[in-house]
Amino acid sequence: MNKTKQAIIASVEKHEANLIKISDDIWALAETAFEENKSAQILSDYAEQQGFKVERGVAGMPTAFVATYGSGSPVISVLGEFDALPGLSQQTQPVKNPINEGEAGHGCGHNLFGAGSLGAAIAVKELIESGKIKGTVKFFGTPSEEKYFGKIWMVNAGLWNDVDVNISWHPSAEIKADVQSSLALVDFKIEFFGQAAHASADPWNGRSASDALELYTSGINAYREHVKPTVRMHYHIQDAGKVVNVVPDYARLWMRVRDTKRSGMMPVYKRVMEMAEGAAILANVEYKTSLISGIYEVLVNREGGQIMQSNLELLGPIEYTDEEIAFGKGIQEATGKKQVGMDSKIKPLEDTREHPGGGSTDVGDVSWNVANINLGVTTAPKGTPWHSWAVVACGGMSIGHKGMVYASKAMAMTMADLFENPELVKKVKAEYKERKGDEVYEAIIPEGPPPINGN
């Protein structure tokens, strides 16, 4: 724990009260994809107050921004997310109890994500300002991770082209340097167009868009038996008609396909697109498919993971009060989990699995364009269902706050190692280039601007 890292800890603790307030304000706002106007403003305004140069509205997204401090190399960046999930409103209680039934909540802890990453960037900025290290630090405010994957448009705009290494973290139920990948994903919409008619008087004059939708989902569910175990397909029926006595002339389905590799996902995507045509033929209707967006799997960097691991071990585990442990056990009781409380032990660096399972993230697209180091930090009790009210509850109180502050310290310490040791930067970048190989990154997005306001 050298003087540089002691200075980082002091910086984060100096800003701790403000970072907690920022996180709590964003938690209370609970703004969803591309609607995070106030949340983005809170983060970008605080960065500006701390001396960062802030560029707002980047990559065609009003809530995306870049905060920069310093000059020259190396250029190290850190990601911050801040969008909430619909329907997860929750009070800071260990039982399900919405603030406003049906409203949004931070069921993935992104209120902590953005504020914690900003805390790390500020700590590094203060080191540069004092002359202890040289280079450039960037904080990327990245919107709409939960729905449209805003980082894809930021990558496509070349915002990481001058960055040497990127750092990211995510709220979790354990502390570890994350050296696992994620699932590639493609997100698309299918619409069927038929002919309305009276469902009893003259149904023979109708062509049911709903029939096509049912035939399509039946095809998808039969296809599940014949894809590899790593593949995931899931859909949401958004419109299948309005009333029972009208043959529906319109139906719409939101669909996602995932696999551990983009190369495995794309053939499945092609096949399910073809199945839409088959369903339309069977029901004698027209159809339309629309790409929403798609993301790559995370490109792992073990060299970076080892640097992060050493800093986690320096920091040691998070300590919890009796009240916080009781809160965690209450969450576990309410969600049907074993009541073991919090897990804040530092996990050893894992082997990287070939097929990680789990979810998807647009951090994957960043990782195919710049060397990326990932971290997970405990912000909820062990076994907590993610994307649930339970995560919201923890993210608005001290359990979440402690994890956020810890993440700020760990990321800033790792960034300081990179600033102070050019050889580490070279090793991290060399592994990135080796793992990427000859793959040419191609963003999976439709032509045109980002889908602001769902357009």
C-alpha positions in Angstrom: 0.0 0.0 0.0 2.3 2.7 -1.3 1.8 6.5 -1.0 0.0 6.7 -4.3 -2.6 4.2 -3.2 -2.9 5.8 0.2 -3.6 9.0 -1.6 -6.3 7.2 -3.7 -8.0 5.9 -0.6 -7.9 9.4 1.0 -9.4 10.9 -2.1 -12.3 8.5 -2.3 -13.1 8.9 1.4 -12.9 12.7 1.0 -15.6 12.5 -1.7 -17.5 9.6 -0.1 -20.5 11.6 1.2 -21.0 13.3 -2.2 -20.6 10.0 -4.1 -23.3 8.4 -1.8 -25.6 11.4 -2.4 -25.1 11.1 -6.1 -25.8 7.4 -6.0 -28.9 7.9 -3.8 -30.2 10.7 -6.0 -29.9 8.5 -9.1 -31.5 5.6 -7.2 -34.5 7.8 -6.4 -34.8 9.1 -10.0 -34.7 5.6 -11.4 -34.7 6.8 -15.0 -34.8 4.1 -17.7 -33.1 3.7 -21.1 -32.3 7.0 -22.9 -34.5 8.8 -20.3 -31.6 9.3 -17.8 -31.6 13.1 -18.3 -31.3 14.1 -14.6 -29.0 11.2 -13.7 -26.6 12.0 -16.5 -26.6 15.6 -15.5 -25.9 14.8 -11.8 -22.8 12.8 -12.8 -21.5 15.1 -15.5 -22.0 18.2 -13.4 -20.1 16.8 -10.5 -17.3 15.7 -12.9 -17.2 19.3 -14.2 -17.1 20.7 -10.7 -14.0 18.6 -10.0 -12.1 20.0 -13.0 -12.9 17.6 -15.8 -13.6 18.8 -19.3 -17.1 17.4 -20.1 -18.5 16.7 -23.5 -22.2 16.0 -23.4 -24.5 14.4 -25.9 -21.8 12.3 -27.6 -22.6 9.7 -30.3 -26.0 11.1 -30.9 -27.3 10.3 -27.4 -28.4 13.2 -25.2 -27.5 11.3 -22.0 -24.1 10.1 -23.1 -21.0 12.1 -22.1 -17.2 12.0 -21.7 -15.4 13.7 -18.9 -11.6 14.1 -19.5 -8.7 15.3 -17.4 -5.0 15.4 -18.1 -2.9 15.1 -21.3 -0.7 12.6 -23.1 -0.2 8.9 -22.5 -1.3 6.6 -21.1 -5.0 7.2 -21.6 -7.0 5.1 -19.1 -10.8 5.2 -19.1 -13.5 4.0 -16.7 -17.2 3.2 -17.5 -20.2 4.5 -15.7 -23.8 3.3 -16.2 -26.9 4.9 -14.7 -30.1 3.5 -16.2 -32.8 1.7 -14.2 -35.2 -1.2 -15.0 -39.0 -0.9 -15.5 -41.3 -2.2 -12.8 -38.9 -2.6 -9.9 -39.7 0.3 -7.6 -38.7 -0.7 -4.0 -38.1 0.9 -0.7 -34.9 0.2 1.3 -36.5 -2.6 3.2 -35.7 -6.4 3.2 -39.2 -7.3 2.1 -40.9 -6.4 -1.2 -42.5 -3.0 -0.8 -42.6 -0.7 -3.8 -42.3 3.1 -3.4 -44.6 3.4 -6.4 -46.2 0.3 -7.8 -45.2 -0.4 -11.4 -42.5 2.3 -11.5 -38.8 1.7 -12.3 -36.0 0.8 -9.9 -32.2 0.1 -10.0 -32.4 -3.7 -10.1 -28.9 -4.0 -11.5 -27.3 -1.4 -9.2 -26.4 1.1 -11.9 -26.9 4.0 -9.5 -23.9 2.6 -7.7 -22.1 1.8 -11.0 -22.0 5.4 -12.3 -21.1 7.1 -9.0 -18.5 4.5 -8.0 -16.7 4.8 -11.4 -16.8 8.6 -11.1 -15.2 8.3 -7.7 -12.3 6.3 -9.2 -11.9 8.8 -12.0 -11.7 11.7 -9.5 -9.1 10.0 -7.4 -6.9 9.5 -10.5 -7.5 13.1 -11.6 -6.3 14.4 -8.3 -3.1 12.3 -8.7 -2.5 13.8 -12.1 -3.3 17.3 -10.8 -0.8 16.9 -8.0 1.9 15.7 -10.4 2.2 12.3 -8.9 1.4 10.6 -12.2 1.2 11.7 -15.8 -1.3 10.9 -18.5 -5.1 11.2 -19.2 -8.1 9.8 -17.4 -11.5 9.6 -19.0 -14.9 8.9 -17.4 -17.5 7.6 -19.9 -21.1 8.2 -19.0 -22.9 5.3 -20.9 -26.7 5.3 -21.1 -29.2 2.6 -21.9 -27.3 -0.6 -21.0 -30.4 -2.4 -20.1 -32.3 -2.0 -23.4 -30.7 -0.6 -26.5 -27.0 -0.9 -25.4 -25.8 2.7 -25.8 -22.1 1.8 -25.7 -22.4 0.3 -29.2 -23.0 3.8 -30.7 -20.2 5.2 -28.6 -17.8 2.6 -29.9 -19.0 3.2 -33.4 -18.3 6.9 -32.9 -14.6 6.1 -32.1 -14.7 7.3 -28.6 -12.2 4.7 -27.4 -9.8 5.0 -30.3 -7.2 6.9 -28.2 -7.7 4.9 -25.0 -5.0 2.4 -23.9 -6.9 0.5 -21.3 -10.5 0.6 -20.1 -11.7 -0.3 -16.5 -15.2 -1.4 -15.6 -17.0 -2.8 -12.6 -20.4 -4.2 -11.8 -22.4 -4.5 -8.6 -22.5 -8.2 -7.5 -23.0 -10.5 -4.6 -19.2 -11.2 -4.3 -15.8 -9.5 -4.7 -13.6 -10.7 -7.5 -11.5 -9.6 -10.5 -13.8 -10.7 -13.3 -12.1 -12.8 -15.9 -15.2 -14.4 -17.3 -16.8 -13.5 -20.6 -20.5 -12.9 -21.2 -23.0 -13.9 -23.9 -23.2 -12.3 -27.3 -26.8 -11.1 -28.0 -28.9 -9.9 -30.9 -32.1 -8.0 -30.3 -34.8 -7.7 -32.9 -38.6 -7.2 -33.5 -41.0 -9.2 -35.7 -44.3 -7.8 -36.9 -47.1 -9.6 -38.8 -49.7 -7.8 -40.9 -53.0 -9.5 -41.8 -56.6 -8.6 -42.5 -59.2 -7.8 -39.8 -62.7 -9.4 -40.0 -65.6 -10.3 -37.6 -64.4 -13.3 -35.7 -67.9 -15.0 -35.8 -69.8 -13.5 -38.7 -67.2 -13.8 -41.5 -63.8 -15.1 -40.2 -63.1 -16.4 -43.6 -62.6 -12.9 -44.7 -59.8 -12.4 -42.1 -56.1 -13.3 -42.2 -54.9 -13.5 -38.6 -51.6 -11.8 -37.7 -52.0 -13.5 -34.3 -52.0 -17.0 -36.0 -48.7 -16.1 -37.6 -47.3 -15.0 -34.2 -48.4 -18.3 -32.5 -47.0 -20.4 -35.4 -43.7 -18.5 -35.1 -43.4 -19.0 -31.3 -44.3 -22.7 -31.7 -41.4 -22.9 -34.2 -39.0 -21.2 -31.9 -40.0 -23.5 -29.0 -39.5 -26.6 -31.2 -36.2 -25.3 -32.4 -34.9 -25.1 -28.8 -34.3 -28.9 -28.9 -31.9 -28.5 -31.8 -29.6 -25.8 -30.8 -26.4 -26.1 -28.7 -26.7 -25.8 -24.9 -25.0 -22.5 -24.9 -27.7 -20.9 -27.0 -30.5 -18.8 -25.4 -33.7 -17.7 -27.1 -36.4 -15.7 -25.4 -39.3 -13.5 -26.5 -41.9 -11.1 -25.3 -45.3 -10.9 -27.1 -46.1 -7.2 -27.2 -49.3 -7.2 -29.3 -51.5 -10.1 -30.4 -54.8 -8.3 -31.0 -57.1 -6.1 -28.9 -60.4 -7.8 -28.6 -61.8 -11.4 -28.9 -64.4 -10.7 -31.6 -62.0 -9.3 -34.2 -59.5 -11.3 -36.3 -56.4 -9.4 -35.4 -54.7 -7.7 -38.4 -51.5 -6.9 -36.4 -49.2 -8.8 -34.1 -45.7 -8.0 -32.7 -43.0 -9.9 -30.9 -39.7 -8.8 -29.3 -37.0 -11.5 -29.6 -33.5 -12.1 -28.4 -30.9 -14.7 -29.3 -27.7 -15.3 -27.3 -24.7 -17.5 -27.4 -21.3 -17.6 -25.8 -19.7 -16.4 -29.0 -21.0 -14.0 -31.7 -19.9 -16.6 -34.3 -22.3 -19.1 -32.7 -25.1 -16.7 -32.3 -25.3 -15.4 -35.9 -26.4 -18.7 -37.6 -29.2 -19.1 -35.0 -30.3 -15.5 -35.6 -30.4 -16.2 -39.4 -32.5 -19.3 -38.8 -35.1 -17.7 -36.6 -35.4 -14.8 -39.1 -36.2 -17.4 -41.8 -38.8 -18.9 -39.5 -40.7 -15.6 -39.5 -41.2 -15.9 -43.2 -42.4 -19.5 -42.8 -45.0 -18.4 -40.2 -46.2 -15.6 -42.4 -46.6 -18.0 -45.3 -48.6 -20.5 -43.2 -50.9 -17.8 -41.9 -51.2 -16.0 -45.3 -50.0 -12.7 -43.9 -47.2 -10.2 -44.5 -44.3 -9.8 -42.1 -41.4 -7.4 -41.2 -38.3 -8.0 -39.2 -36.4 -5.1 -37.6 -32.9 -5.2 -36.0 -32.8 -3.2 -32.7 -29.2 -3.9 -31.7 -26.8 -6.6 -30.8 -23.7 -7.0 -28.6 -20.5 -9.0 -28.5 -19.3 -11.2 -25.8 -16.7 -9.7 -23.4 -13.1 -10.2 -24.5 -11.4 -11.3 -21.3 -8.0 -9.9 -20.2 -6.3 -12.0 -17.6 -3.2 -9.7 -17.3 -5.5 -6.9 -16.3 -7.4 -9.3 -14.0 -4.2 -10.1 -12.1 -3.5 -6.4 -11.5 -7.0 -5.9 -10.2 -6.6 -9.0 -8.0 -3.5 -7.7 -6.3 -5.4 -4.5 -5.4 -8.4 -6.4 -4.0 -6.1 -8.3 -1.8 -4.5 -5.1 -0.6 -7.9 -3.7 0.3 -9.2 -6.8 2.0 -12.8 -7.7 2.6 -15.7 -5.3 3.3 -16.8 -5.2 6.9 -20.5 -5.1 7.8 -22.4 -4.1 10.9 -24.8 -6.4 12.7 -27.7 -4.4 11.2 -26.4 -4.8 7.6 -25.9 -8.5 8.1 -29.5 -8.8 9.5 -30.7 -6.8 6.4 -29.0 -9.2 4.1 -30.5 -12.2 5.9 -33.9 -10.6 5.6 -33.4 -10.2 1.8 -32.4 -13.9 1.7 -35.4 -15.0 3.7 -37.8 -13.0 1.5 -36.3 -14.4 -1.7 -36.2 -18.0 -0.5 -32.4 -18.3 -0.1 -30.3 -19.7 2.6 -29.8 -17.1 5.3 -26.0 -16.7 5.3 -25.7 -12.9 5.1 -23.1 -11.0 3.2 -20.1 -12.5 1.3 -17.2 -10.0 1.2 -14.3 -12.4 1.0 -11.8 -11.7 -1.8 -12.3 -14.5 -4.3 -9.1 -16.0 -5.9 -8.5 -15.3 -9.6 -10.6 -17.9 -11.4 -9.7 -19.9 -14.5 -11.5 -18.4 -17.5 -14.3 -20.7 -18.6 -15.0 -21.5 -22.2 -18.8 -21.2 -21.7 -19.5 -18.7 -18.9 -23.3 -18.6 -19.2 -25.1 -15.7 -17.5 -26.1 -12.4 -19.1 -25.0 -10.0 -21.7 -23.5 -6.5 -21.6 -22.4 -3.8 -24.1 -19.1 -3.7 -22.2 -18.4 -6.6 -24.6 -18.4 -4.1 -27.5 -15.9 -1.9 -25.7 -13.7 -4.9 -24.9 -13.4 -5.7 -28.7 -12.1 -2.2 -29.3 -9.8 -1.6 -26.3 -8.1 -3.7 -23.6 -10.7 -4.0 -20.8 -10.4 -4.9 -17.1 -13.5 -6.0 -15.2 -14.4 -6.1 -11.5 -17.3 -7.3 -9.4 -18.0 -6.0 -5.9 -20.5 -7.1 -3.3 -23.5 -4.7 -3.1 -26.2 -7.3 -2.2 -26.3 -10.5 -0.1 -25.3 -13.9 -1.4 -27.8 -15.5 -3.7 -29.8 -12.4 -4.3 -31.9 -12.6 -7.5 -30.5 -9.9 -9.9 -32.8 -7.6 -11.8 -35.2 -7.8 -8.8 -36.6 -5.6 -6.0 -34.0 -7.1 -3.7 -31.1 -5.4 -5.5 -33.0 -2.1 -5.5 -33.4 -2.3 -1.8 -29.7 -2.9 -1.1 -28.6 -0.3 -3.7 -30.3 2.5 -1.8 -28.7 1.8 1.6 -25.4 1.2 3.3 -24.7 -2.3 1.9 -24.7 -0.8 -1.6 -22.8 2.3 -0.6 -20.0 0.3 0.9 -19.6 -1.8 -2.2 -19.6 1.3 -4.4 -16.9 3.0 -2.3 -14.8 -0.2 -2.3 -15.1 -0.4 -6.2 -13.9 3.3 -6.5 -10.8 2.4 -4.5 -10.0 -0.8 -6.3 -10.4 0.6 -9.8 -8.4 3.8 -9.0 -5.6 1.7 -7.5 -5.6 -0.5 -10.6 -5.5 2.6 -12.8 -2.6 4.0 -10.8 -0.6 0.8 -11.4 -1.1 1.3 -15.1 -0.1 4.9 -15.0 3.0 4.2 -13.0 4.2 1.1 -14.9 4.3 1.3 -18.7 5.2 -2.4 -18.9 1.9 -3.4 -17.4 0.0 -1.4 -20.0 2.1 -3.2 -22.7 1.2 -6.6 -21.3 -2.5 -5.8 -21.0 -2.6 -4.5 -24.6 -0.6 -7.4 -25.9 -3.1 -9.9 -24.5 -6.0 -7.9 -25.9 -4.4 -8.0 -29.4 -3.7 -11.7 -29.1 -7.2 -12.6 -28.0 -8.8 -10.4 -30.6 -6.7 -11.9 -33.4 -7.9 -11.2 -36.9 -11.5 -10.6 -35.9 -12.8 -7.4 -37.4 -15.3 -5.7 -35.1 -18.6 -4.8 -36.8 -21.3 -3.2 -34.7 -24.6 -5.0 -34.7 -26.9 -1.9 -35.1 -29.3 -0.7 -37.8 -28.5 2.2 -40.0 -29.3 5.6 -38.6 -29.2 7.3 -35.2 -29.7 5.6 -31.8 -33.3 4.8 -31.0 -34.0 7.8 -28.7 -37.5 7.7 -27.4 -37.9 4.2 -28.8 -37.7 5.5 -32.4 
